[in-house]
Amino acid sequence: MKSVLIVYGTMSIGGSTTSLLSLLQYFDRSKYEVDFALANNNGELQSMLPRDLNTLPALMPENLQQLKQKSLRSIVEYCKAKMYAKKSCNSKNIMGQIMSYENVRLSRSLTKKYDIAISFIENYPLVYVANNVVADKKITWIHVDYKAAGFIPRFDEKCFSKFDKIVLVSDECKKTFDSEFPKLSERSMVIENILTAATVNKLAEQNTNIKVSEENLNIVTVCRISFAHKGLDRVVNAFNKLKQKNIRHNLKWYVIGDGVDYSEMTQRVKEYNLEDTIFLLGAKTRPLPYVKMMDVFLLPSRYEGKPMAVTEAQMLGIPPVVTNYASAAGQIKSQIDGLIVENTDDAVYDALRYLIQNQNEVIKWKNNLKHENFDNMQEIDKIYRIIEENK
């Protein structure tokens, strides 16, 4: 029986975490001995890990911040990260990328040798598996458009070169990665996030604590509250623009999630007097029952890999309206089962105007979704193949 280690960051709400839970649920533990390790034990979805999974103690020390404050090297690395971050519109990603190396340096190493070691997301798990794990074969996942996320290739190239396979979640993300790392293109491949309608429908079977009116067009977004990534500020500004132009509408927007910009978003909603239109519901361990109640799923991201939240909404019969991120056209047939708009602030405003004026289109999109199948359990076979193939 082959030994497999899977390393992840934190069990916070997000598409990559949902993908991880699906993988762990269906991973054949009769054939593979699986160890699972997190950087830390934070995150709303920690309780959803399979009970029979062998979960190791957190890799980061609990006193990590104190250790970094006392380390001259950590202080120097932090200053370097801040310097690079100032030059980027994706400053939080740059900080996370650079500080991952210092966080891994201060983390505990694993003494066990594995047949297979998997980093299931970029940054900390990537660096940890590359530098702190001994394994015969190493595989890493990237869940975002690497270039659009603003990562600096020269910081990660050495780490990526230590992996036998580099998995991207869409063809578009692979193209971007290959353009950034042409020498590693032969190692990169596409495996879509694993998702089944049975799992999604089960997760959606729960009562919620809100009521929505059928007289309104109810819109929902489920994501981390990050302006730089998810673009939620665009929607707040668009609703404010509708108000300033005195455009009457019946749109209601429900936002599920937490994150670095939650307080800022709350403040803007109050400042623009939009409390009767925008409702911040906070993080929900099970957001899908809320999605199931709605009419439209909105994702105004500035960049994405292949967001599972969009597919989850489609499986529940809720049409998505999204910006044109890398894999959008591969997920949505625009004007048939949803809508794709340009990835600009103005286009997000225009999308809201379109929904106000064309609510019958939403009904058409919903009907079309009833005839589509989004299951992709076959993707797990690709994972088994790369585990079993010779180096």
HELIX and SHEET records of a PDB file:
HELIX    1   1 GLY A   15  TYR A   26  1                                  12    
HELIX    2   2 GLN A   46  MET A   48  5                                   3    
HELIX    3   3 LEU A   64  LYS A   70  1                                   7    
HELIX    4   4 LEU A   72  LYS A   86  1                                  15    
HELIX    5   5 SER A   91  ARG A  105  1                                  15    
HELIX    6   6 TYR A  124  ASN A  132  1                                   9    
HELIX    7   7 PRO A  153  PHE A  160  1                                   8    
HELIX    8   8 ASP A  171  GLU A  180  1                                  10    
HELIX    9   9 PRO A  182  LEU A  184  5                                   3    
HELIX   10  10 ALA A  197  LEU A  203  1                                   7    
HELIX   11  11 PHE A  227  LYS A  230  1                                   4    
HELIX   12  12 LEU A  232  GLN A  244  1                                  13    
HELIX   13  13 TYR A  262  GLU A  271  1                                  10    
HELIX   14  14 LEU A  288  LYS A  292  1                                   5    
HELIX   15  15 MET A  308  MET A  315  1                                   8    
HELIX   16  16 ALA A  328  GLN A  331  1                                   4    
HELIX   17  17 ASP A  345  GLN A  357  1                                  13    
HELIX   18  18 GLN A  359  LEU A  369  1                                  11    
HELIX   19  19 GLU A  379  GLU A  388  1                                  10    
SHEET    1   A 7 ASN A  54  THR A  55  0                                        
SHEET    2   A 7 TYR A  32  LEU A  38  1                                        
SHEET    3   A 7 LYS A   2  TYR A   8  1                                        
SHEET    4   A 7 LYS A 113  SER A 119  1                                        
SHEET    5   A 7 VAL A 134  ILE A 142  1                                        
SHEET    6   A 7 LYS A 165  LEU A 168  1                                        
SHEET    7   A 7 SER A 188  VAL A 190  1                                        
SHEET    1   B 6 ILE A 278  GLY A 282  0                                        
SHEET    2   B 6 LEU A 251  ILE A 256  1                                        
SHEET    3   B 6 LEU A 217  VAL A 222  1                                        
SHEET    4   B 6 VAL A 296  LEU A 299  1                                        
SHEET    5   B 6 PRO A 320  THR A 323  1                                        
SHEET    6   B 6 LEU A 339  VAL A 341  1                                        
END                                                                             
